[in-house]
Amino acid sequence: MRAGGQATKRLFDQAVKYAAWSDGEKEHDVEGTARFLSPEEVPGRDGWDRLTALLFLCAAALAFDLATDFGVSADEPRHWEYGEQIRAFFTSHFRDTRAAEPIFLNFYGGAYDLPATLVGHLLGLDPYRTARVLLPVLGLLGVAGCWRLARMIAGPQAGFWAALLLLTTPVYVGHMCINPKDLPFAVGYIWSLYFLARILLACPRIPPGLVVRGGVVIGLTMNVRIYGGLLLIYLILLLIWQRRHLTGAGLAPAPFWRQQLPPLLGVLALATFFTVLFWPAMLMHPFATLRAALATAANAPVLWPILFAGREYTPATLPAIYIPVYFAITAPEVLLILLPPALLWSCWRVFAGAESGSMVVRVGHGVLLLGIVCPVLPVLLLRPSTYNGIRHFLFLLPPLAVLQALFIVAVGDAWRRRSWKDAWRRRSWKVVHGLGSVVFVLALLSQVVRMAFLHPLEYSFYNVLVGGLQGAAGRFEVDYWFLGYKPIADYLGQRVKNDPDLHPRAGAGQPFRLFVSPQPELVTPFLDDGIVPTRDALEADFVLVRPGLFTTTIFDGDRKFPVARLPGRNLHRIKVTKALYNKRFGTSLSAILFVHPKEADKVCIPGADENYFERGWRKAEPECAGLDATR
């Protein structure tokens, strides 16, 4: 046992040593070329890096253990289908062009969807379980990107705090198992910032290996979301800034640009190649797809109303404060407190001159500031269509965690370097430092506790400014991705098995039919054999909906059952005998409606509460052909 324990310890030490090798502190010669110190020269490696490795082990164990607690998010079924279409595109030698048709999802690449589909086929897993394996891996890879960037700038202690802060950010953790689009982009974005900093520090002699890694990562990031192309603009701006502000040389002279042109072209070529590689529409119609992708990023076709501050809006009428307010009420309180001084301190690090720190520190802060501020300014100025809170800005959370970590380490270092001649002041500051540390740790623990209570709805986290999830219900979007459907679908399966008074409308020996609004794929992985989905509410035994502000009302005598105003064919025509609600913190997240048939209703007759989607489906019914069914 002792020999085995020693072998495990040696293996653990080697893993920490390997992980830390390329991210030690840097020294620079007069020409600005970075020299990476060996792990033995990095101060604090044995302590903080071991602690970080332990943090990763605990996070990985929890992520994979809890992954299947999460339901299916609203976007996942489309991504599963898209991955299969991309696979068919390549295996058919480009003859199956469904993945290249001009529909909404095809204006995004398949850098995540295709590998996920291939892994699912290889392991024999269904799409749901494949996603619950791959998405946590991606989420932890994003945490690793935070750790490496922070460690490169300020050492192992900053790396540990960056990883811990991101792992205690509820919105990021909540998306780690359910988001096949924004999470991969966030992971690619933080690693792209890391490689941008590495390229900048290696100037003017950029190694080919760094060019390859940076180009591949930036290309895959652009493939997931086309506005990842901002990263290439960052690279040019950062090179100009480096020569002007770090070396005092003004605008870079022609010899410098001639020296940098080959690696820059290499990054651009690789980024372009990996942007289009897993993107059938871009391969077949590059310019039309590029225009459509940029138009979609600026003005997504959102048909449903958006809830903000208790009112309904369309994307075009949302107030300019939508994103700032959502960030303020969904960010952890620790981030809200640390962000203003951290931003000011980071600006000082970048622009104060050589006295503000070494080149690696100033370059790191320059990359972080550019990566945080530049994506936000166009949104505030141009106001493209936004919805689902800060989901589309998930990629800002990792660099914000790095910024917080750098500030925390800088404050601690400044306090330790301060020499107090007065013993009373020294003792007073020790007390203040101790109290601040306790408050900080308790704040992080409170985030972890609230995440545990919210699980598996961490992505719907709201802070104390709005009164938590209960205070946000009815005023802001709660569970916009329908994760509350899984618990009540599981309950329905048990109820059908154990309640002898329930009988399927189709007759004995037939399965119960469940209508799910807006799409049955949200619960298909969790349904028992005795329940099958249907797309027509008139033939359903049960209807699964999400209650909320956007409601129509189903009447049964003098009783009223408010249900979501969502796409549902014939949903307004059903007669409800009973409703069961799934509630968290007093908020109704989903409801099962027990349906009684209404024999006299005809599909072609428009109802008073019919919505846009139902009207379109009714007109498409075969038996309605030739009838004027408009209202």
N, C-alpha and C positions, 0 to 999 in steps of 0.2 A: 504493500500500500504506500509506504514511504517513497519507494523508487518511482511508483506511478505518479505520486503527487509532485515529486521533483521534476519528472519529465513534463507534466502538465504545466508547471511553473515556467520551465525553460521555453516550451512552445508558446506560452502566453507572452513571455518577454520578447521572443523573436517576432511575434505578430505585432506587438507595440512598436518594436524597433523598425520593422519594415514599413509600417503605416506612417511613422514619423519621419522617415528618411528624407523625403523630398520637401519637407515643410519646415525645416529649421529656420533660425534667424539667418539673415543674409548680411554679408559684407560686400562692399562695392569699391572697386578701384576708381581711379580718377576718371575713367572713361564710362563709368556707369554700368559695367558688366557685373552681374550678380554672381557671387560665389556661395554655394549652399554648404552650410556647416554640417558636419557629421552628427548623428544622433547623440554621440557622447558629449558634443559641445553645446547641445541645446539645454539650457538650464531648466530644471524642473521636470525633465522627461519622465523619470521613474515614478514620480508621484502623480502628476496631473494626467499624463497619458494613460497610466494604469487605471485611474479613476474614470477616464473617458471610455476606455475599453469595457470596463464593468458596466457603465451606463448603457453602452450599445448592446451588451449582452442582455441586460434586463429589458431594454426597450424591444429588442427583437423577440424575446420570449413572450412578452405581453402582446405584441402586435400579432404574431401568428396564432396565439391562443385565443384572442378575442376577435379575429378577423371575420369569422362566420357569424358573429352576433349582428353584423350590419346587414341591412336589407339591400335591395337592388335600387340604385339611384336612377332617376328618370332618364339620364343620358346613356346609361350603360347598355341597354338592349340595342340601341342604334350603333354603338361602337362594336358590339359583338357581331352584328350583321355586317358592318363595314369591314371588319377584319376578314370575315369569310369572303366578302366580295373582292378584296385586294388579293387574297390567296388565290381565288379563282382566276383573277386577271393574269397572274404570273403563271399559274399551272396550265392555263389554256393557251399560253403563248400569245397573250394580249388579244385573244378573240372575245373573251367575256369582258365586256366593257361596262358592266353595271357600276363598278367603282369609279368610273370616269364620267358618269352622267352628271349634268349640272343640277345637283340637289344640295341642300344645305351642308350636310356633313362632309361631302366630297370636296368642299373648299378648305378642308384641313388634311394634312398628311396622315399617314398611317404608321409613324415611327413607333408608336406604342401598340396600335391595334393589330398589325400584322405579326410582330413577335409574340404577342399574347395568344393569338389564334394558333400559331405554330406550336407554341409550348403546350397549349391545351390538347392539340392532336397528339403531340409526342407523349405526354403523360397520361392521356386518356381521361382528362378531366373535362367537365362541362364548363361553359364560359364563366358561370358564377364563381366556381371554386378556383378556376384559373386566375381570375381577377383577385381573389382573396389571398392568393399566393404572391402574385407579381406586384400588386399595388403597395403592400407593406414594404416589399424590398425596395421599390422606387422611393417610398417615403423615407426610409432609413438612408438611402443613398443621398437624398437631399440634406438630411442631418449631417452626413459625412462631409458633404460639400461645405456646409457651414463651419464645421470643425476645421477643415483644412484651410479655408480662407482666413478664419480668425487666428489660427495657429501660425500661419505664415506671417501675419502682420504683427502679432503681439505675443506669440509664444504659446506653450501648452495650456497655461491657465485660461487664456482667452478662448482657446479651442473648446475646452471643457464647458465654459459658461455659455458659449454660443450653442453647443449641442443641447445643453440642458434647457436653455430658454426656448429653443424651438420645440423641444419635446414636451414642454409644458404650455405650449400655445394651443388652446382647444380647437380653434378653427383649422389649423394645419393638421393636427392629429385626426380630427374628424374626417378630413378629406383623404387621409392616407389609405383608406380601404374602399373608397367609393367613387373616386374622381378619375376617370380615364383620360381627361383632357388637360385640366388646369394643373393637376399634380405633376404629370410628366414635364409640363412646361416650366413649372417652378423648379424642379430638379435640374433641368437643363440650364435654366437661367443662372442659378447660383454657381454651378460648375463653369459656365461660360465666363462669369465675372472672375472666378478664380484663375482661369487660364488667361484672361485679358491682363490681369495683374502680373502673372508670370511672364507673359510676352513683353510687357512694358519694362519689367525689371531686367530682362535679358538683353534689351536693346543696348548697343546697335547690332550685336551678334546673336540673332535668335536661332537656337538650335532647330534642326529639321524635325526632330521628334516633338518639340513643343508646337511647331506649326501644324503638324498632323493632328495632334490631340485637340488643339484649340479649334481647328477647322471642322473636325468631325463633330465635336460637341455643339458648336454654334450651328452647324447645319442641321443636326437632329432637333435642336431647339426650334429653329425656324420651321422645320417640318411640322412640328406639333401646332404651332401658332405662327402665322406669317410675320407678325410684328416683332418676332425675335430678330428680324433684320436690323432692328435698332442696335444690336450688339456690334455689327460691322461699323456702324456710324460711331459708336463709342470708341472703337479701336482707333479710328483716325483722329478723333478729338483728343483722345488720351495721349497719342503720340505727339500731337502739336503742343498740348499742355505740358507734357514732360520736358520737351526741349525749351519751352519758353519760361516756365516757372521753376523748374527744378535745376536747370543748368545755367539759366540766365543768358541763353544764347539767342533769344528772340525766336522768330519763326525759323523752322529747321532749314538749313541750307540745302542746296541741290545735292551735294555728295551724300548727305544723310538720307535723303529720300531715295537716291539711287541704291543705297545700301539696303534700305528697308523694302524696296519695291518687290524683290523676289519672294521674301516671306509673306508679305501682304497679299500678293497675288496667289500664293499657295493657300493661305487661309481662305481667301475668297473662292478659289476654285473648289476646295474641299467642302466649304460650306454650301456652295451651290449644288454640288453633286449629291450631298446627303440630304439636302432639302427636297430634291425631286425624286430621290431613289425609291421611297416607299409611298409615292403620291401619284396614282395612275392618272388622275385628271391633269396634273401638272406635266406628266410625261407626254400626254397626247395633245393637250391644248395649253401650252405653257403661258402664253400671254393673256388669253381669255381667262384662264384659271387664276392667274396672278391678280388681274383686275377684280375678278369676282371675290377672291379671298380678302383683298384689301377693302372692298366695299362691304363685305360681310362683317369684317372686324370693326368698321366704322358705324355700320347701321344694320345690326342683326335683325332678321325678320321675326320680331316678337309679336304674337297675336293676342296674348293674354294680358289682363290688367296687372299692374305692379303696385303692391301695397307699400306705402311709405308714410309714416307718421299718421296712420289712421285713415288715409285717403287713397283712392285708386288713381293711378296715372298710366298713361301710355309712355313708352320709352322717349318719345319726342317731347313730352310735356313734363318730364321729371325735373325738379329743381336742381340747380347747380350744386347744391350742398348735399346731394344724395350720397356720393361716395365719402366725403369727409364725415358726414353724420354716421354712416354705417361703420366706418373705421373706428370712430370714437366709441360706439356702443358695442362693438364686437371684439375689439382688441382687449387683451388682458390689462388689468389696471397697472401692472408693473411696466408694461410697454408704454402706456400713456404717460406715466410719471418720468420715465427715463428718456423718452424720445426727444423732447425739446432741448434739454441740456446736452444730450449726446450729439444732436445735429449741429448745435452751435460749436461744441468742442471739436467736432470733426471738421467743420469749415475752418476753424483756426489751425488745425493740423495741416490742412491742405495749402492755405494761402499765407500763413504767417512767415514762411521762409525757413531757412535751414535750422533755426533755433527751435522749431516745432517738432523736430524728430528726424530720424534717419530717412533715407530714400524709400526703404521698403514701407515704412509707416506712412509716409506722405502719399506714395503711390497707392497703397491699399485703401486709404481713406478717400483718395480721389476716385478710384473705381467704385467704391461703395456709394459715395454721394451721387455720382453720375447714374448708377444703376437704380437708385431709389427715387431721385427727383425727376429725371427725364421722362419716365413713363407716365408720371402723374400730371405733368404740366399740359400735355395735349388733351388729356381728358377734361381738365378743368377749363381749358380755353376753348376747345372745339366741341366738347360735349357730345361724343358719340353715344350710341344707344348702349345703356347699361341696365342690368337687372341682376337678380339673385345676390344682392348685397355686394360684398367684396370678393365673391368667388373668382371673378376674372382678374383680381389683383392678388391672388394667393402667392404669386411669385415674388411679391415684395416682402413676405414674412421671413424667409431665410436671410436676406441681407439685413433686414431690421434686427434680427436676432444677433447677427455678427456685430452690428453697430452697438447694440446694447452691451454685448460682452466686452468689446474694446473699451467702452466707457467705464464699465465696472472695474476692469483691471487697472485702467489709468487712475481712477480715484483711489484704489487701494495702494498703488505704487506711490502716488503723491503723498498719501498719508504716512506711509512707511519712511519716505525720504525726509519728511519734515523733522527738523530738530527743534525741540522746545526747550528754551532756556528756563522757563518758569515751570516748576514741577506741578503746580496746580493746574495750569493750562494743559500740560501733558496728560494728567489724569483725567481732566474733563473731556479732552478729545478721545481718549481711550473709551470712556463711557459712551460718548456719542457714536463712535465707530462700532462699539459692541451692540448698542441699541439698534443702529441702522442695519447691521448684519442680521440681527434677530428678526426685525420687521421684514427684511427682504426674503429671508428663508420662509417665514410664515406666509408671506404673500404667494410665493411659489407653491407652498403646500396647499394653500386655499384653492389655487387653480387646479391642482391635481385632484383635490377632493370634489370640486364642482364637476370636473370631467368625469369622475367616477359616478356621480349621481346622474349626470346627463347621458352616460353611455347607453346605447350607441348613437346618440344624437349630438355628439360633441361639435359637429359642424354648425349646429344651431345655437352656439354659445352666445349669450348676451351678458354684459357686465353690469355692475351695480348702478351705472348711470341711468339705465332704463329699467332696473328692477329685475334683471335676469330674464329667463325664458318666459316666466309667467307675466312679467311686466311688458314684454314685447308682443305677446299674443294679441292679435286684433289690431295692432298698430304697425308692426313690421312683419316681414316674411319669416315664417317659422316652418321648418321642415318642408322647404320648397321642392325637395327631391324625394319625398314620399317614403322616407325610411321608417315612418311609423306604421307602414303596412305590414311589415314582417311579423311583429308580435300578434296582431289581431288575426292574421292569416294562420299562424300557428294555433291560436286559440280556436279558430273556427274548425280546424282539422280535428282537434280533440273533442269539440262539441258535437260534430257530426258522428264521430265514433261512439260517443257515450250517451247521447240523448235519444232514447227510443221513440220520442214523439216527433222527431224530424223525419220527413219522407220526401224524396225527390219528386218534383213535379212531373218528371218524365216517366214515372212509374217505378214499381219495385224492381230492384236489380240494376237500375240505371244510376249513373253518377249524379251527384248534385252539380248544378251549374252556377258558376260565380262570375258576375260581371264586375270588372275592375275599371274604375275611371282614374286616369285616362287610358291605361294600357295594361293588358293582362300580364305582360312579361315582368311587371314589378313584383309579382308573387309566384310566378310559375315555378321557380326552383324550390318553393316551400310547400306546395300543395300536395296533399295525400292523394292516393290513387282513387279515393272516392269522390274527389272534387275535380272538375274540369273547367277551364275558363271558357267564357262565351263573350262575343262582342255585341250581343243584343240583350238589352235589359229586360225586354218583354218575355224572354224565355228563361231568365235567371231565377234561381232559388234565393240567391243572396247578391247584394250589391255592396261593393267595397268602395268607399269614397273618402275624401278628406274634407272635414268640415272647416269652415273658416269664414272670413268676411265676404269673399266672393261666392255668394250662395244663391241658389234658387230654393224654393220651398216645395216639398212634396206633402200633399194633404191626404189624410186618412180620417174622414169624419171631421171632428173638431180638433184633432191633433195635428201638429205641424212638425216636420222633420227637415231642418235646414241641411242641405248638402252642397258640396262644392259645385260651382258653376264651371265645370270642366268638360272636355270632350266626352260625350257619352251618348251613343245612339239610343233613342227612346228612353233616356233616363228620366225625363220629366213625366213619363206616362205611367210609371209603376205605382202600385198601391202597396204601402208599407204597413206591416203588422207590428213590427218591433224594431228598435234600433239599439245597438250596443256600441259604446264609445271607448276608444283607447286613449286614456288621458295621462299626461305627465305634467306634474306641477300645476294641476288644474287646467291644463291646456289640452283640448281635444285634437289629437293628431290624426285619427282615422276613425271610421265608423263602419260597422256591418249592418246593413239594412236587410231585414227579412221580408221577402217579397211575396205578395199574394197576387195571383193572376187577375187581370182585368180582361175578360173575354171580348167585350164589345169594342175595345179600342182597335183602330186600324192604323197602320203605319203611315198612310198617306194623309191623315188628318193632322194639320199643324196644331201644336199646343200653345197655350198662352205664354208658357215659360220656356219655349224652345229657344236654344241659343244658336249661334252662328254655325258651329260644327254640326249640331243635330239637323239643322235645316239643310245643310249640304248633303248629309248622309241620307236624309229622307228623300230628297230629290233623286238620289242615285238608286233608290229601291226599284227592283224590276217591276213590282206590281203597281208602282206609281207612274209608270210610263204613260205619257199622253195626258196626264192630269195636271191641272193648274193648282199646285200646292203652295204657291207663294202666299204670304200673308198680306 
